[in-house]
Amino acid sequence: MNLKNKTAVITGGCQGIGYATVIKFLKEGAQVVIVDLDKKEIEDTVINLRQYEGQVKGIAADVSDKSSVDEAIQYTIDHFGSIDIVVNNAGIVQDAQLLKMKEEEWDKVIDVNLKGIFLVTQAAALRMKEQKSGVILNASSVVGLYGNFGQTNYVASKSGVNGMTKTWARELGRYNIRVNSIAPGFVLTHMVKEMPSHIVNMMKEKSLLNEIGKPEDIANAYAFLASEEARFVTGTVLSVDGGLVT
């Protein structure tokens, strides 16, 4: 899964799956621009990755704001000269049952998880079209395929991501741009680690492998889809869930 000399933009790259993906891509030889909200957190993350000095940069940007996104994409071009891969990893949750969900909770999740991916992909794809090559990878979720109690906004956003993925694969294929999504199951992020043990055990039992995924499992899948080994894969929503929904 050699990504040598490829430039990747990874949103939400300071924590969890995003951070694991940054490390994986750097190990595979990519140049990476981390896009996240908090400037200080980005600076700290880049310092933690100092062994990859020259390969990794960071910029604070709000993916739900077009001017902020355009600035991040231009920053990438200015520093590395191209943009070959986008990993649309940034996302949030604000859970509530339908009858209790506030309008602002709906709006915020849709703005970040759906509109954010639209804005980043649109800006990057314009550059990729000029290059006649590129890879777009979107963060979906198994709940976007099967729904989940108390997550109307999140499920809607991830279902929308799946639909956009398939649409963009059709639209951008003529420019040699591949578009795929990954739908993770339960993954051992910081949030999951803080959950009560009985909840974590319940998650494990739902997996055919009796395991919870690691961020590295998702990062490895992103690296495969970004690489030439996946040159004939596009328009796919790949479940990486330990058999959670088979």
C-alpha positions as CSV (number, residue, x, y, z in Angstrom):
1,M,0.0,0.0,0.0
2,N,2.7,2.4,-1.1
3,L,1.6,6.1,-0.9
4,K,5.0,7.5,-1.6
5,N,4.9,11.1,-3.1
6,K,1.1,11.3,-2.7
7,T,-0.4,14.3,-0.9
8,A,-3.3,13.6,1.4
9,V,-5.7,15.9,3.2
10,I,-7.2,14.3,6.3
11,T,-9.9,16.1,8.1
12,G,-10.5,15.5,11.9
13,G,-6.9,14.2,11.9
14,C,-5.9,15.0,15.5
15,Q,-7.8,12.2,17.3
16,G,-9.1,8.7,17.0
17,I,-9.5,7.2,13.5
18,G,-8.3,10.4,11.9
19,Y,-5.0,10.4,13.8
20,A,-4.4,6.7,13.2
21,T,-5.0,7.4,9.5
22,V,-2.5,10.2,9.5
23,I,0.2,7.9,11.0
24,K,-0.6,5.1,8.6
25,F,-0.4,7.4,5.6
26,L,2.9,8.9,6.8
27,K,4.3,5.4,7.3
28,E,3.3,4.6,3.7
29,G,5.3,7.6,2.5
30,A,2.5,10.2,1.9
31,Q,2.7,13.9,2.6
32,V,-0.2,14.8,4.9
33,V,-2.1,17.9,5.7
34,I,-4.1,17.6,8.9
35,V,-7.3,19.7,8.9
36,D,-9.0,20.2,12.3
37,L,-10.8,22.9,14.3
38,D,-8.3,23.6,17.1
39,K,-5.1,25.3,16.1
40,K,-3.3,24.4,19.3
41,E,-4.3,20.8,19.0
42,I,-3.0,20.7,15.4
43,E,0.3,22.2,16.5
44,D,0.6,19.6,19.2
45,T,-0.2,16.8,16.8
46,V,2.4,17.9,14.3
47,I,5.0,18.2,17.1
48,N,4.1,14.6,18.1
49,L,4.8,13.5,14.6
50,R,8.1,15.3,14.3
51,Q,9.9,12.2,13.1
52,Y,8.0,12.9,9.9
53,E,9.2,16.5,9.6
54,G,8.6,17.9,6.2
55,Q,5.9,15.3,5.4
56,V,3.2,16.6,7.7
57,K,1.5,20.0,8.0
58,G,-1.6,21.2,9.7
59,I,-4.2,24.0,9.3
60,A,-7.2,24.9,11.4
61,A,-10.4,25.0,9.4
62,D,-14.1,24.6,9.8
63,V,-15.3,22.0,7.2
64,S,-18.8,23.4,7.2
65,D,-17.6,26.8,6.1
66,K,-16.7,27.2,2.4
67,S,-14.1,30.0,2.7
68,S,-12.4,28.0,5.5
69,V,-12.3,24.8,3.3
70,D,-11.0,26.7,0.3
71,E,-8.2,28.1,2.4
72,A,-7.2,24.6,3.6
73,I,-7.2,23.2,0.1
74,Q,-5.1,26.2,-1.2
75,Y,-2.7,25.7,1.8
76,T,-2.2,22.1,0.6
77,I,-1.4,23.1,-2.9
78,D,0.9,25.9,-1.8
79,H,2.9,23.5,0.4
80,F,2.9,20.3,-1.6
81,G,1.9,21.3,-5.1
82,S,-0.9,18.8,-5.5
83,I,-3.8,17.1,-3.8
84,D,-4.0,13.3,-4.5
85,I,-6.1,11.9,-1.6
86,V,-8.8,13.3,0.6
87,V,-10.0,11.5,3.7
88,N,-13.2,13.1,4.9
89,N,-13.0,11.9,8.4
90,A,-14.3,14.9,10.4
91,G,-17.6,14.2,12.1
92,I,-19.7,14.8,15.2
93,V,-22.6,13.3,17.1
94,Q,-25.4,15.0,19.0
95,D,-27.7,12.1,19.8
96,A,-31.4,12.4,20.8
97,Q,-34.6,10.5,20.1
98,L,-36.7,12.0,17.3
99,L,-39.3,13.5,19.6
100,K,-36.6,15.2,21.8
101,M,-34.1,16.3,19.1
102,K,-33.6,20.0,18.9
103,E,-33.4,21.7,15.6
104,E,-29.9,23.0,16.3
105,E,-28.8,19.4,17.0
106,W,-30.0,18.4,13.6
107,D,-28.5,21.3,11.9
108,K,-25.0,21.0,13.5
109,V,-24.6,17.3,12.6
110,I,-25.8,17.8,9.1
111,D,-23.6,20.8,8.6
112,V,-20.4,19.0,9.7
113,N,-21.0,15.4,8.6
114,L,-22.8,16.0,5.3
115,K,-22.2,19.6,4.2
116,G,-18.6,19.4,5.3
117,I,-17.9,16.4,3.2
118,F,-19.6,18.1,0.2
119,L,-17.6,21.3,0.6
120,V,-14.2,19.6,1.0
121,T,-14.8,17.2,-1.8
122,Q,-16.0,19.9,-4.2
123,A,-12.9,22.0,-3.5
124,A,-10.5,19.1,-3.8
125,A,-12.2,17.6,-6.9
126,L,-11.7,20.8,-8.8
127,R,-7.9,20.4,-8.4
128,M,-8.1,16.6,-9.0
129,K,-10.0,17.2,-12.3
130,E,-7.1,19.4,-13.5
131,Q,-4.6,16.6,-12.5
132,K,-6.8,13.9,-14.1
133,S,-6.4,11.8,-11.0
134,G,-7.4,11.6,-7.3
135,V,-9.0,9.6,-4.5
136,I,-11.9,10.7,-2.3
137,L,-12.5,8.6,0.8
138,N,-15.6,9.4,3.0
139,A,-16.3,8.4,6.6
140,S,-19.6,6.6,6.8
141,S,-20.9,4.3,9.4
142,V,-22.8,1.0,9.7
143,V,-25.7,3.0,11.1
144,G,-25.9,4.8,7.8
145,L,-26.7,1.4,6.3
146,Y,-29.0,0.0,9.0
147,G,-30.2,2.9,11.2
148,N,-29.8,3.3,15.0
149,F,-32.0,4.2,17.9
150,G,-31.6,7.9,19.0
151,Q,-29.4,9.0,16.0
152,T,-31.8,10.4,13.5
153,N,-29.4,13.2,12.5
154,Y,-26.3,11.1,12.5
155,V,-27.9,8.3,10.5
156,A,-29.3,10.8,8.0
157,S,-25.8,12.3,7.6
158,K,-24.1,9.0,7.0
159,S,-26.8,7.7,4.7
160,G,-26.3,10.9,2.7
161,V,-22.6,10.3,2.6
162,N,-23.2,6.9,1.1
163,G,-25.5,8.4,-1.6
164,M,-23.0,11.2,-2.4
165,T,-20.2,8.6,-2.6
166,K,-22.0,6.6,-5.3
167,T,-23.1,9.8,-7.2
168,W,-19.6,11.3,-7.2
169,A,-18.1,8.0,-8.4
170,R,-20.3,8.3,-11.4
171,E,-19.6,11.9,-12.0
172,L,-15.8,11.9,-11.4
173,G,-14.8,8.6,-12.8
174,R,-14.2,10.2,-16.3
175,Y,-11.4,12.3,-14.6
176,N,-9.7,9.2,-13.1
177,I,-11.0,10.2,-9.7
178,R,-12.1,7.3,-7.5
179,V,-14.7,7.8,-4.7
180,N,-15.3,5.3,-1.8
181,S,-16.6,5.3,1.7
182,I,-15.8,3.2,4.8
183,A,-18.5,2.2,7.2
184,P,-16.9,1.4,10.6
185,G,-18.6,-0.6,13.3
186,F,-17.7,-0.2,16.9
187,V,-14.2,1.2,17.2
188,L,-12.1,1.6,20.3
189,T,-11.8,5.4,20.3
190,H,-11.4,7.6,23.4
191,M,-15.2,8.0,23.6
192,V,-15.7,4.2,23.7
193,K,-12.9,3.7,26.2
194,E,-14.8,5.9,28.7
195,M,-18.0,3.9,28.4
196,P,-19.1,1.5,31.2
197,S,-17.5,-2.0,30.8
198,H,-20.9,-3.7,30.3
199,I,-21.7,-1.5,27.3
200,V,-18.3,-2.2,25.8
201,N,-18.9,-6.0,26.3
202,M,-22.2,-5.7,24.7
203,M,-20.6,-4.1,21.7
204,K,-18.1,-7.0,21.5
205,E,-20.8,-9.6,21.6
206,K,-22.5,-8.0,18.6
207,S,-19.4,-8.7,16.5
208,L,-18.9,-12.1,14.9
209,L,-15.2,-11.8,15.9
210,N,-16.1,-10.9,19.5
211,E,-13.9,-7.8,19.2
212,I,-14.1,-4.1,19.0
213,G,-12.2,-2.6,16.2
214,K,-9.1,-0.4,16.6
215,P,-8.6,2.9,14.9
216,E,-5.8,1.3,13.0
217,D,-8.2,-1.2,11.4
218,I,-10.0,1.7,9.8
219,A,-6.8,3.4,8.9
220,N,-5.5,0.3,7.1
221,A,-8.7,0.2,5.1
222,Y,-8.3,3.8,4.1
223,A,-4.7,3.2,3.1
224,F,-5.8,0.3,0.8
225,L,-8.5,2.3,-0.9
226,A,-6.1,5.2,-1.4
227,S,-3.4,3.0,-3.0
228,E,-3.0,1.7,-6.5
229,E,-3.9,-1.8,-5.2
230,A,-7.5,-0.5,-5.2
231,R,-7.2,1.2,-8.7
232,F,-10.4,-0.7,-9.9
233,V,-12.5,0.1,-6.8
234,T,-14.9,3.0,-6.8
235,G,-18.5,3.7,-5.7
236,T,-18.1,1.3,-2.9
237,V,-19.2,1.5,0.8
238,L,-16.9,-0.8,2.6
239,S,-18.1,-2.1,6.0
240,V,-15.2,-2.6,8.4
241,D,-17.1,-3.9,11.4
242,G,-16.0,-7.3,12.5
243,G,-19.2,-8.8,11.0
244,L,-21.4,-6.6,13.0
245,V,-24.2,-6.4,10.4
246,T,-23.9,-9.6,8.4
